[in-house]
Amino acid sequence: MDSRRALVVIVAALLALWLHGPFALGQAVVPDTEAGPADVLEVLPDTPVQGDVPGPGRGAHELTTGEAFVLKLRQGGLTMVFLLLASVAGVGYAIERLVNLRSGTVVPDGLADRADRLWRRGKWDEIQALPDKSNSTLARVLAVVARHRHSSMADVSTMAADMASRDLRRHAQKAYPLAVVATVSPLLGLLGTVIGMIGAFDKVAAAGSLGDASLLGGDISKALITTGAGLTIAVPALVLYHYFRSRTNLLAIMLEEEAGELINAWFGAKADRKPPGEESGDAD
């Protein structure tokens, strides 16, 4: 699966979660009530209202998506601010990985054949300049091989493996923030749940009775919203993190195959003991 197809799948999954999860806001309505406008506004505090507030027998008033979204944010409290920041960070790192974790940045097509032709012609300076033209891991590995072409095959293989390992570790490290988002978001949601339940039981204690369920409604809703939001953010982040890890491992295998074949061809038993075009006493 290439990066574009992966991006389409990820966006579709995120939309599905947001449309069917705790942020399915377009259908939020102000319920019918026999109370007057003031009581309706008390149920939904600080909510912008389009048109007249429904009175007795007037029917439910459907909120717009923006109004309902703001309402949910207010119900979630301060915890929702941190969850939104976590979601923004997750999206940012996901986009960065989709753009930069491609075969062209690790193992570009045709680069190995081009380097092999240059090697056969004795153009080692051009091989060493490959990273300037192709900012890829394979180009940097081949530049190291050309720079140390007078060394033994074992030494060259070790240096090439070290260069590739450092580059791939950098790619893996750039996906790690997604794992942090996937871990922190449910904990933030749980924190919001605890805060909401504390507020609910404080109100019950102040009222001295459990008879009125409306005393618990707002705080329990806050608790459920933050929990749902945390899971909604964590699930895609965790999926993306494992996808990028798998993608990095696949590119590492491709890099190992390409570089290994070239090193064997250039330094193996069937290769010339000295690079073509050089005298035995030449040095880099």
Sequence and secondary structure as in RCSB ss.txt:
>XXXX:A:sequence
MDSRRALVVIVAALLALWLHGPFALGQAVVPDTEAGPADVLEVLPDTPVQGDVPGPGRGAHELTTGEAFVLKLRQ
GGLTMVFLLLASVAGVGYAIERLVNLRSGTVVPDGLADRADRLWRRGKWDEIQALPDKSNSTLARVLAVVARHRH
SSMADVSTMAADMASRDLRRHAQKAYPLAVVATVSPLLGLLGTVIGMIGAFDKVAAAGSLGDASLLGGDISKALI
TTGAGLTIAVPALVLYHYFRSRTNLLAIMLEEEAGELINAWFGAKADRKPPGEESGDAD
>XXXX:A:secstr
  HHHHHHHHHHHHHHHHHHSTT  TT EE   SS HHHHHHHSTT    S    TTS  EE  HHHHHHHHHHH
HTHHHHHHHHHHHHHHHHHHHHHHHSSHHHHS TTHHHHHHHHHHTT HHHHHTHHHHS SHHHHHHHHHHHTTT
S HHHHHHHHHHHHHHHHHHHHHHHHHHHHHHHHHHHHHHHHHHHHHHHHHHHHHHHT S  THHHHHHHHHHHH
HHHHHHHHHHHHHHHHHHHHHHHHHHHHHHHHHHHHHHHHHHSTTS SS TT  TT   
